Amino acid sequence: MSETTYTVTGMTCDHCVRSVTEEVGKIDGVTGVRVDLPTGAVTVTSSQEPEVADVRAAVEEAGYELTA
């Protein structure tokens, strides 16, 4: 089991959190997504660490930007 935290910018409300959670949750192997709105921290739990490019694409699909 892997847990990785990323930083996402542009989220301002609960709808943002739901959008990011939904899109990142679609990545193969992801078993959980926690978003901390005030800090922009998105913690992804998965069977193996997802490719950063996949996480970036999911975050961008939701309409936000992965910064770290």
Helices and strands as residue ranges (DSSP letters): E 2-9, H 14-25, E 30-36, E 41-46, H 52-62, E 65-66
